[in-house]
Amino acid sequence: MSPAPVKPLTLAPVDVEAIPLPNGGLRMHSRQELRPYPRCLGEHLRHWAGAAPDRTFLAERGGDGGWRRVSYAGALEAVERIASALLERSLGPERPVALLSDNGVDHGLLQLAAMQVDVPVVPVSPAYSLLAEDHAQLRYILELTRPGLVYAADGERFAKALRHARVETLTGDRIGELLATARHPDLAERFAAVGPDTVAKILFTSGSTGRPKGVINTQRMLCSNQQAIAQGWPFLEERPPVIVDWLPWSHTFGGNHNFNMALRNGGTLYIDGGKPAPGLIEATVRNLREVPSTLHFNVPRGYEMLIPYLERDRELRETFFRDLDGIFYAAAALPQHLWEKLENLSIETIGRRVVMLAAWGSTETAPCATQIHFPIERAGVIGLPVPGTEIKLAPVGNKLEIRVQGPNVTPGYWRRPELKAEMFDEDGFLKTGDAVRLADPDDPSRGIVFDGRLAESFKLMSGTWVHVGELRLEVIAACAPAVQDVVVTGHDREEVGLLVFPNPAGCRSLCGGGLEEASPAELIRRPEVRGRLREGLAAHNAANPANSRRIARALLLADPPSIQTGEITDKGYVNQRAVLDCRAALVERLYGEPDAELILMT
């Protein structure tokens, strides 16, 4: 039986040059030259305000449940007014604007206004304000960046966090004051002075291995990256993208890749107030039921939570797939069973497979360094270098680290010059800490496969390496639908084990009806769930008998990963190291005396 046809999509041809290195590594780049790009993001806003003034640029839910929309012309008018208000406050390169709250229209306009007059923006993860009791990370970021203005849309929710600001604070109910500001006499001059090397943003890393680092994002990084993305995906210029997106602007995926993609291509960004979390995913579903997107961006956890709604809600399914050019995933590898479910749903709904897309990069690369612009049949491939960016696959131990050089690479970390020496290798390539391999060792044009984080791999007592990234995905797939994620254990021990976060919806489906209100603690004790986990692990072990890949023991966890302790990020992926640190007692229990809740594989 031949596979279902794929929806036609204009993608750039594969044209990559790969140069072997004497040490067994590889340098790769696209032969497609990077075409010219604007000096700053503000040029894109001005272009579309003239070319499509009435087209909606940003939209979000209003208090009445309807959509508040801002056109490109309206956005430019607001941006110039807000920028004038910032200039009146003498903000500038050393006095940035810190933004503490979630995505929103005013948040977006404030960012664009600051960046167009050489005022860096500092988007801060809302978790640092709302979930952390001591606000340690927030205080550190404010002390490091020394903002001249701190913004939070909801003054009441962020009241405790705003107390740490030693400068003027601005809440959403005062945005009208900025919009009423007369145009500053220096506005045009300040905008004209913004250039490729101007600092646009300071985006902070997750801080999972210590203090968050403020990654300098220049206008060159942001504008060159969007040009490279568009050259790989020419379909972006064939019709303006429509995007419904929840991904936080405090991270590079949502704040740079998606937001700037809408702006660069004259698209419309519907700001989704939902998230892939219980009690919040429903808002996402409502939005997707109303707005047919041309591209959908998400992380694997987001797709895992969305798929059950797509399966049982035909209206949602038809709207979701109607205009969809592609489904994009990033931030973590997509388990193959989720890939197949999405493909099957698209075939059922529109009679053909929707194109699956992915990319790879980091906060330090603005973010896109590699991109899929060719057909792929399985999850895991992260594409090939985008135009203008060169990558190096450098041997590190028994892995290949992916390193990056190009106009999209950061010049360093904000007020941390001592870190620069360790950021780059002897050839000037950014060292990312991510491992990759070629999909086909004999043909680099087939793409690169993500191979986990170098720091996550560990050795058993035998000295054998355990490669966490690959093993994690295989186990999740083998134990579907019972498992949402796993944390791999066994460092300096004799056997590999797992801490298992269950998938509540999947567990309920295994148990039949009547358990809609059952808690995770109840579900993980059900024989159907434990049996499915044991069955999946047995199948995995039969195919993977080596000690470094065989799972010897597992423990199902009732408590989900915590964003407050860093176990799960704003983007919904599990931080292996943080879970191991926070749940060290459970790791000891996993390797201790057998008890009724442990699953031991013979």
C-alpha positions as CSV (number, residue, x, y, z in Angstrom):
1,M,0.0,0.0,0.0
2,S,1.5,3.3,-1.0
3,P,1.8,6.1,1.6
4,A,-0.7,8.9,1.6
5,P,0.3,11.9,-0.5
6,V,2.0,14.9,1.3
7,K,0.6,18.4,1.1
8,P,2.6,20.3,-1.5
9,L,4.9,22.9,0.1
10,T,7.7,25.0,-1.5
11,L,11.0,24.1,0.1
12,A,14.5,25.0,-0.8
13,P,16.5,22.3,-2.7
14,V,19.2,20.5,-0.7
15,D,22.6,21.8,-1.6
16,V,25.1,21.3,1.2
17,E,28.9,21.0,1.2
18,A,30.5,18.7,3.8
19,I,34.2,18.9,4.4
20,P,35.8,16.0,6.5
21,L,38.3,17.1,9.2
22,P,41.5,15.2,10.1
23,N,40.2,14.4,13.6
24,G,37.1,12.6,12.3
25,G,34.8,15.6,12.5
26,L,33.0,17.4,9.7
27,R,32.3,21.0,8.6
28,M,29.1,21.7,6.8
29,H,27.4,24.7,5.1
30,S,24.7,25.4,2.6
31,R,25.9,26.4,-0.8
32,Q,22.9,28.8,-1.0
33,E,24.3,32.2,-0.1
34,L,22.5,34.3,2.5
35,R,20.8,37.2,0.7
36,P,20.7,40.7,2.1
37,Y,18.5,41.5,5.2
38,P,17.4,44.7,6.9
39,R,19.6,46.4,9.5
40,C,16.9,46.0,12.2
41,L,13.5,44.5,12.9
42,G,11.9,48.0,12.8
43,E,12.4,48.0,9.0
44,H,10.1,45.0,8.7
45,L,7.4,46.8,10.7
46,R,7.6,49.9,8.6
47,H,7.5,47.8,5.4
48,W,4.3,46.0,6.3
49,A,2.7,49.1,7.8
50,G,3.0,50.5,4.2
51,A,2.4,47.3,2.2
52,A,-0.5,45.9,4.3
53,P,-1.6,48.6,6.8
54,D,-4.9,47.0,7.7
55,R,-3.7,43.4,8.1
56,T,-3.8,42.1,11.6
57,F,-0.3,41.8,13.1
58,L,-1.0,40.8,16.7
59,A,-4.2,39.5,18.3
60,E,-5.1,38.3,21.8
61,R,-8.3,37.5,23.8
62,G,-9.9,40.6,25.3
63,G,-11.9,40.7,28.5
64,D,-15.1,40.1,26.6
65,G,-13.8,36.9,25.1
66,G,-13.4,38.3,21.6
67,W,-10.1,39.0,19.9
68,R,-8.3,42.3,20.4
69,R,-6.5,43.0,17.1
70,V,-3.8,45.4,16.2
71,S,-3.0,46.1,12.5
72,Y,0.4,46.7,11.1
73,A,-0.3,50.4,10.7
74,G,-1.8,50.5,14.2
75,A,1.3,48.7,15.6
76,L,3.7,51.2,14.0
77,E,1.7,54.1,15.4
78,A,1.7,52.6,18.9
79,V,5.4,51.6,18.7
80,E,6.4,55.2,17.8
81,R,4.4,56.6,20.7
82,I,5.7,54.1,23.2
83,A,9.3,54.6,21.9
84,S,8.9,58.4,22.5
85,A,7.8,57.7,26.1
86,L,10.9,55.5,26.6
87,L,13.1,58.3,25.3
88,E,11.5,60.8,27.7
89,R,12.6,58.5,30.5
90,S,16.2,58.6,29.2
91,L,16.3,54.8,28.6
92,G,19.1,53.5,26.4
93,P,21.8,50.8,25.9
94,E,22.7,50.6,29.5
95,R,19.2,51.2,30.9
96,P,17.0,48.4,29.3
97,V,13.4,47.5,29.7
98,A,12.7,44.3,31.7
99,L,9.4,42.5,31.0
100,L,8.2,40.1,33.6
101,S,4.8,39.0,32.4
102,D,3.3,36.6,29.8
103,N,3.0,37.2,26.1
104,G,0.5,39.9,25.2
105,V,-0.2,42.6,22.6
106,D,1.1,45.4,24.8
107,H,4.1,43.3,25.7
108,G,4.9,42.9,22.0
109,L,4.5,46.5,21.2
110,L,6.7,47.5,24.1
111,Q,9.5,45.2,22.9
112,L,9.4,46.6,19.4
113,A,9.3,50.2,20.7
114,A,12.3,49.7,22.8
115,M,14.4,47.9,20.2
116,Q,13.8,50.5,17.6
117,V,15.4,53.3,19.7
118,D,18.4,51.3,21.0
119,V,16.9,50.2,24.2
120,P,17.5,46.5,24.8
121,V,14.6,44.4,26.2
122,V,15.0,41.8,28.9
123,P,12.1,39.3,28.7
124,V,12.1,37.4,32.0
125,S,10.4,34.0,32.5
126,P,7.1,34.7,34.4
127,A,8.0,31.7,36.6
128,Y,10.7,33.7,38.3
129,S,8.1,36.1,39.4
130,L,5.1,33.9,40.1
131,L,6.3,30.5,41.2
132,A,9.6,31.2,43.0
133,E,9.1,32.1,46.7
134,D,12.4,33.9,47.2
135,H,12.6,35.5,43.7
136,A,16.4,34.7,43.7
137,Q,16.7,34.3,39.9
138,L,14.6,37.4,39.3
139,R,16.7,39.5,41.7
140,Y,19.8,38.2,40.0
141,I,18.6,39.2,36.5
142,L,17.5,42.7,37.6
143,E,20.8,43.3,39.4
144,L,22.8,42.1,36.3
145,T,20.8,44.0,33.7
146,R,20.0,47.2,35.7
147,P,16.8,48.1,33.8
148,G,15.5,51.6,33.7
149,L,11.9,50.4,33.5
150,V,10.2,47.2,34.7
151,Y,6.9,46.1,33.1
152,A,4.2,43.6,34.2
153,A,0.8,43.5,32.6
154,D,-1.0,42.5,35.7
155,G,0.2,44.6,38.6
156,E,-1.7,42.6,41.2
157,R,-0.4,39.2,40.2
158,F,3.2,40.5,39.9
159,A,3.0,42.8,43.0
160,K,5.5,40.8,45.0
161,A,8.0,40.6,42.1
162,L,7.7,44.3,41.3
163,R,8.9,45.1,44.8
164,H,12.4,44.0,43.7
165,A,12.5,46.7,41.0
166,R,14.4,49.7,42.2
167,V,13.3,51.8,39.3
168,E,10.0,52.9,37.7
169,T,7.5,50.1,37.2
170,L,4.8,50.0,34.6
171,T,1.7,47.9,34.7
172,G,-0.8,47.2,31.9
173,D,-3.4,49.7,33.1
174,R,-0.8,52.5,32.4
175,I,0.0,51.6,28.8
176,G,-2.5,54.3,27.7
177,E,-0.1,56.9,29.2
178,L,2.7,55.8,26.9
179,L,0.3,55.7,23.9
180,A,-0.7,59.3,24.6
181,T,2.9,60.5,24.4
182,A,3.8,63.0,21.6
183,R,6.5,62.0,19.2
184,H,9.9,62.7,20.6
185,P,12.0,65.1,18.6
186,D,14.9,62.5,18.6
187,L,12.7,59.6,17.5
188,A,13.8,59.4,13.8
189,E,17.5,60.0,14.7
190,R,17.5,57.3,17.3
191,F,15.8,54.8,14.9
192,A,18.3,55.7,12.1
193,A,21.2,55.0,14.5
194,V,20.1,51.4,15.2
195,G,22.3,49.0,13.2
196,P,23.2,45.3,12.9
197,D,25.5,45.4,16.0
198,T,22.9,47.1,18.2
199,V,21.8,45.0,21.2
200,A,18.1,44.1,20.7
201,K,17.5,41.7,23.5
202,I,19.1,40.0,26.5
203,L,17.6,36.5,26.6
204,F,18.4,34.4,29.6
205,T,19.2,30.7,29.6
206,S,17.3,28.3,31.8
207,G,19.9,28.4,34.6
208,S,19.6,24.6,35.0
209,T,23.4,24.4,35.7
210,G,23.8,27.5,37.8
211,R,22.8,31.2,37.4
212,P,21.0,32.0,34.2
213,K,23.3,33.6,31.6
214,G,22.1,36.7,29.6
215,V,22.6,36.0,26.0
216,I,23.2,39.1,23.9
217,N,20.9,39.2,20.9
218,T,21.9,41.7,18.3
219,Q,19.8,43.1,15.4
220,R,22.1,41.2,13.0
221,M,21.4,37.9,14.7
222,L,17.6,38.4,14.6
223,C,17.4,39.7,11.0
224,S,19.9,37.4,9.4
225,N,18.2,34.4,11.0
226,Q,14.8,35.3,9.7
227,Q,16.3,35.7,6.2
228,A,17.9,32.3,6.4
229,I,14.7,30.7,7.6
230,A,12.8,32.2,4.7
231,Q,15.3,31.0,2.2
232,G,14.9,27.5,3.4
233,W,11.1,27.8,3.5
234,P,10.1,29.9,0.4
235,F,6.4,29.1,1.2
236,L,6.6,31.8,3.9
237,E,6.7,34.4,1.2
238,E,3.9,32.8,-0.9
239,R,1.3,33.7,1.7
240,P,1.6,35.5,5.0
241,P,1.8,32.9,7.9
242,V,-1.0,32.7,10.4
243,I,0.2,31.4,13.8
244,V,-1.6,30.6,17.0
245,D,1.2,30.4,19.6
246,W,1.6,30.0,23.3
247,L,5.4,29.7,23.4
248,P,6.9,32.2,25.9
249,W,8.7,35.3,24.6
250,S,11.2,34.9,27.4
251,H,12.7,32.0,25.3
252,T,14.2,32.2,21.9
253,F,11.7,29.7,20.3
254,G,8.6,31.8,20.9
255,G,10.2,35.2,21.2
256,N,12.6,35.1,18.3
257,H,11.7,32.3,15.9
258,N,7.9,32.6,15.9
259,F,7.3,36.3,16.7
260,N,9.9,37.5,14.3
261,M,8.7,35.1,11.6
262,A,5.3,36.7,11.7
263,L,6.8,40.2,11.6
264,R,9.3,39.4,8.8
265,N,6.7,37.8,6.5
266,G,3.7,40.1,7.2
267,G,1.9,37.4,9.1
268,T,-0.6,37.4,11.9
269,L,0.3,36.1,15.4
270,Y,-2.6,35.1,17.6
271,I,-1.3,35.1,21.1
272,D,-2.5,32.0,22.8
273,G,-3.1,32.4,26.6
274,G,-3.1,28.6,27.0
275,K,-0.3,26.2,27.7
276,P,0.3,22.5,27.6
277,A,-0.8,22.0,31.2
278,P,-3.9,20.8,32.9
279,G,-6.5,23.6,33.2
280,L,-4.7,25.7,30.5
281,I,-4.7,23.4,27.4
282,E,-8.4,24.1,27.1
283,A,-7.7,27.7,26.2
284,T,-5.4,26.6,23.5
285,V,-8.0,24.2,22.1
286,R,-10.6,27.0,22.0
287,N,-8.2,29.2,20.1
288,L,-7.3,26.5,17.6
289,R,-10.9,25.7,17.1
290,E,-11.6,29.3,16.0
291,V,-8.4,30.2,14.1
292,P,-7.1,28.1,11.2
293,S,-3.3,28.4,11.3
294,T,-0.9,28.0,8.4
295,L,1.9,26.8,10.7
296,H,1.7,25.2,14.1
297,F,4.6,25.4,16.5
298,N,4.8,23.4,19.7
299,V,7.0,21.2,21.9
300,P,6.5,17.5,22.2
301,R,4.6,17.9,25.5
302,G,2.2,20.3,23.8
303,Y,1.5,17.8,21.0
304,E,1.0,15.1,23.5
305,M,-1.7,17.1,25.3
306,L,-3.3,18.4,22.1
307,I,-3.7,15.1,20.3
308,P,-6.5,13.6,22.5
309,Y,-8.6,16.8,21.7
310,L,-7.9,16.4,18.0
311,E,-8.9,12.8,18.1
312,R,-12.3,13.4,19.7
313,D,-13.3,16.9,18.4
314,R,-14.0,16.9,14.7
315,E,-14.6,20.6,14.5
316,L,-11.2,21.3,16.1
317,R,-9.6,18.8,13.8
318,E,-11.1,20.3,10.6
319,T,-10.1,23.9,11.6
320,F,-6.6,22.8,12.7
321,F,-5.7,21.0,9.5
322,R,-7.7,23.2,7.0
323,D,-5.0,25.7,6.0
324,L,-2.0,24.0,7.7
325,D,1.2,24.1,5.7
326,G,3.3,22.3,8.3
327,I,3.6,21.0,11.8
328,F,6.8,22.2,13.6
329,Y,8.4,20.8,16.7
330,A,11.5,21.9,18.6
331,A,13.0,22.3,22.1
332,A,13.0,18.5,22.6
333,A,12.8,15.4,20.3
334,L,9.4,14.3,19.2
335,P,8.6,10.7,20.1
336,Q,7.8,8.7,17.0
337,H,4.3,7.6,18.2
338,L,3.2,11.3,18.4
339,W,4.6,11.9,14.9
340,E,2.5,9.0,13.6
341,K,-0.6,10.1,15.4
342,L,-0.4,13.6,13.9
343,E,0.2,12.2,10.4
344,N,-2.8,9.8,10.7
345,L,-5.0,12.6,11.9
346,S,-4.1,14.8,9.0
347,I,-4.8,11.9,6.5
348,E,-8.2,11.3,8.2
349,T,-9.1,15.0,8.0
350,I,-7.7,16.3,4.7
351,G,-6.8,13.1,2.9
352,R,-3.0,13.7,2.9
353,R,-0.1,14.0,5.3
354,V,0.8,17.4,6.5
355,V,4.5,18.3,6.2
356,M,6.4,17.7,9.4
357,L,9.1,20.3,10.1
358,A,11.8,20.9,12.7
359,A,14.9,22.8,13.3
360,W,17.7,23.1,15.8
361,G,19.4,25.9,17.5
362,S,19.9,27.7,20.8
363,T,19.4,31.0,22.6
364,E,22.9,31.8,21.4
365,T,22.1,31.2,17.7
366,A,18.9,33.4,17.5
367,P,17.8,30.5,17.3
368,C,17.9,28.6,14.0
369,A,21.1,27.0,12.9
370,T,19.8,23.9,11.1
371,Q,16.4,23.5,9.5
372,I,14.4,20.8,7.7
373,H,13.6,21.8,4.2
374,F,13.3,18.3,2.6
375,P,11.0,15.3,3.1
376,I,11.6,13.2,6.2
377,E,9.8,10.1,7.3
378,R,10.7,9.9,11.0
379,A,11.2,12.1,14.0
380,G,14.8,12.9,15.1
381,V,16.2,14.6,12.1
382,I,17.0,18.3,12.7
383,G,17.8,19.3,9.2
384,L,20.9,20.9,7.5
385,P,22.7,24.2,8.0
386,V,20.7,27.3,7.1
387,P,22.2,29.7,4.6
388,G,25.0,31.8,6.0
389,T,25.6,29.5,8.9
390,E,28.4,26.9,9.1
391,I,28.4,24.0,11.5
392,K,31.2,21.8,12.8
393,L,30.7,18.3,14.1
394,A,33.5,18.0,16.6
395,P,34.5,14.7,18.2
396,V,34.0,14.9,22.0
397,G,34.6,11.5,23.6
398,N,32.5,9.1,21.6
399,K,30.0,11.8,20.5
400,L,30.0,14.6,17.9
401,E,29.3,18.0,19.4
402,I,27.5,20.5,17.0
403,R,29.2,23.9,16.9
404,V,28.0,27.0,15.1
405,Q,29.5,30.0,13.3
406,G,27.6,32.7,11.4
407,P,25.9,36.1,11.7
408,N,23.2,34.5,13.9
409,V,25.7,33.7,16.7
410,T,25.8,35.8,19.8
411,P,28.9,37.9,20.6
412,G,28.8,36.8,24.2
413,Y,26.9,37.0,27.6
414,W,25.7,40.3,29.1
415,R,28.3,41.6,31.6
416,R,30.0,38.2,31.7
417,P,33.2,38.7,29.6
418,E,35.0,36.0,31.5
419,L,32.8,33.4,29.9
420,K,33.7,34.2,26.3
421,A,36.9,32.2,26.2
422,E,35.1,29.0,27.0
423,M,32.2,29.7,24.6
424,F,34.1,29.3,21.3
425,D,36.6,26.8,20.0
426,E,40.0,27.5,18.3
427,D,38.2,28.1,15.0
428,G,35.7,30.6,16.4
429,F,32.7,28.1,16.5
430,L,30.2,28.4,19.3
431,K,30.4,25.2,21.5
432,T,26.8,24.2,22.1
433,G,27.0,21.1,24.3
434,D,24.5,19.3,22.0
435,A,25.5,16.0,20.3
436,V,24.4,15.0,16.8
437,R,25.1,12.4,14.2
438,L,24.5,12.1,10.5
439,A,21.3,10.4,9.5
440,D,23.3,8.6,6.8
441,P,27.1,8.5,7.5
442,D,27.7,8.1,3.8
443,D,25.5,10.9,2.7
444,P,25.5,14.2,4.8
445,S,22.7,15.6,2.6
446,R,20.3,13.3,4.3
447,G,20.4,15.5,7.4
448,I,21.6,15.6,11.0
449,V,20.0,13.7,13.9
450,F,19.9,15.1,17.4
451,D,21.9,12.8,19.7
452,G,21.3,14.3,23.2
453,R,23.1,16.6,25.5
454,L,26.7,15.8,26.1
455,A,26.2,16.6,29.8
456,E,23.4,14.2,30.1
457,S,25.3,11.1,29.1
458,F,26.9,9.1,31.9
459,K,28.9,6.0,32.6
460,L,27.9,2.8,34.4
461,M,30.3,1.2,36.9
462,S,31.5,-0.9,34.0
463,G,32.7,2.2,32.3
464,T,30.1,1.8,29.5
465,W,28.4,5.0,28.3
466,V,24.7,5.5,28.6
467,H,23.4,7.9,26.0
468,V,20.3,9.4,27.7
469,G,18.7,11.3,24.8
470,E,18.4,8.4,22.4
471,L,17.4,5.9,25.2
472,R,14.7,8.3,26.6
473,L,12.9,8.5,23.3
474,E,13.0,4.7,22.7
475,V,11.5,4.0,26.1
476,I,8.7,6.6,25.8
477,A,7.8,5.0,22.4
478,A,8.0,1.5,23.8
479,C,5.7,2.2,26.7
480,A,3.1,4.5,25.0
481,P,0.6,5.6,26.0
482,A,1.3,5.1,29.7
483,V,4.4,7.3,29.8
484,Q,4.7,11.1,29.4
485,D,8.5,11.3,30.1
486,V,11.3,9.5,31.8
487,V,14.5,10.5,33.6
488,V,17.3,8.0,33.1
489,T,19.3,6.9,36.1
490,G,22.4,4.8,36.8
491,H,25.4,7.1,37.0
492,D,28.2,5.1,38.6
493,R,25.8,2.2,39.2
494,E,25.6,-1.2,37.7
495,E,22.3,-0.9,36.0
496,V,20.1,1.6,34.1
497,G,16.9,2.7,35.8
498,L,14.0,5.1,35.2
499,L,12.0,7.6,37.1
500,V,8.8,7.6,35.1
501,F,6.3,10.5,34.8
502,P,3.0,8.9,33.7
503,N,0.7,10.3,31.0
504,P,-2.6,10.6,32.9
505,A,-4.8,10.6,29.7
506,G,-2.9,7.6,28.4
507,C,-3.2,5.7,31.7
508,R,-7.0,6.3,31.8
509,S,-7.3,5.0,28.3
510,L,-5.6,1.8,29.4
511,C,-8.0,1.4,32.4
512,G,-11.3,1.9,30.5
513,G,-14.0,4.2,31.8
514,G,-14.9,5.5,35.2
515,L,-11.5,7.0,36.1
516,E,-11.9,10.6,34.8
517,E,-11.4,12.0,38.2
518,A,-8.6,9.6,39.3
519,S,-5.5,11.2,40.6
520,P,-2.0,10.3,39.2
521,A,-1.3,8.5,42.5
522,E,-4.3,6.3,41.9
523,L,-3.5,5.7,38.2
524,I,0.1,4.6,38.8
525,R,-1.1,1.8,41.1
526,R,-3.5,0.4,38.5
527,P,-2.5,-3.1,37.3
528,E,-3.3,-2.0,33.7
529,V,-0.8,0.8,33.9
530,R,1.9,-1.1,35.6
531,G,1.4,-4.0,33.2
532,R,1.7,-1.7,30.2
533,L,5.0,-0.3,31.5
534,R,6.4,-3.7,32.3
535,E,5.3,-5.0,28.8
536,G,6.9,-2.0,27.1
537,L,10.1,-2.3,29.0
538,A,10.3,-6.0,28.3
539,A,9.9,-5.4,24.5
540,H,12.6,-2.6,24.7
541,N,15.0,-4.9,26.6
542,A,14.5,-7.8,24.2
543,A,15.6,-5.5,21.3
544,N,18.3,-3.8,23.4
545,P,20.1,-6.5,25.6
546,A,23.3,-4.5,26.1
547,N,23.7,-3.3,29.7
548,S,23.9,0.3,28.7
549,R,20.5,0.2,27.0
550,R,18.6,-2.4,29.0
551,I,16.3,-1.0,31.7
552,A,16.6,-2.9,34.9
553,R,14.2,-1.0,37.2
554,A,11.6,1.7,37.1
555,L,9.6,3.8,39.5
556,L,6.3,5.5,38.6
557,L,6.0,9.0,40.0
558,A,2.8,10.5,41.2
559,D,4.1,14.1,41.4
560,P,4.6,15.8,38.0
561,P,7.8,17.7,37.3
562,S,7.9,21.1,39.0
563,I,8.6,24.3,37.2
564,Q,9.4,26.0,40.5
565,T,12.4,23.8,41.1
566,G,13.5,23.8,37.5
567,E,12.5,20.2,36.8
568,I,10.4,21.4,33.8
569,T,10.9,24.5,31.8
570,D,8.4,27.1,30.6
571,K,8.6,25.3,27.2
572,G,7.5,22.0,28.7
573,Y,10.6,19.8,28.5
574,V,12.0,17.9,31.5
575,N,15.4,18.8,32.8
576,Q,17.0,15.5,33.5
577,R,19.7,16.9,35.8
578,A,17.3,18.9,37.9
579,V,15.0,16.0,38.5
580,L,17.9,13.8,39.6
581,D,19.0,16.5,42.0
582,C,15.6,17.3,43.4
583,R,14.5,13.6,43.7
584,A,17.8,12.1,44.9
585,A,15.9,10.2,47.6
586,L,13.8,8.5,45.0
587,V,16.9,7.5,43.0
588,E,18.3,5.9,46.2
589,R,15.0,4.1,46.7
590,L,15.0,2.9,43.1
591,Y,18.4,1.2,43.7
592,G,17.6,0.1,47.3
593,E,15.7,-2.8,48.8
594,P,12.8,-4.0,46.5
595,D,9.4,-2.7,47.5
596,A,5.9,-3.1,46.1
597,E,6.0,0.0,43.9
598,L,9.3,-0.7,42.2
599,I,9.1,-2.4,38.8
600,L,12.1,-4.8,38.5
601,M,12.8,-6.4,35.1
602,T,14.3,-9.9,35.2
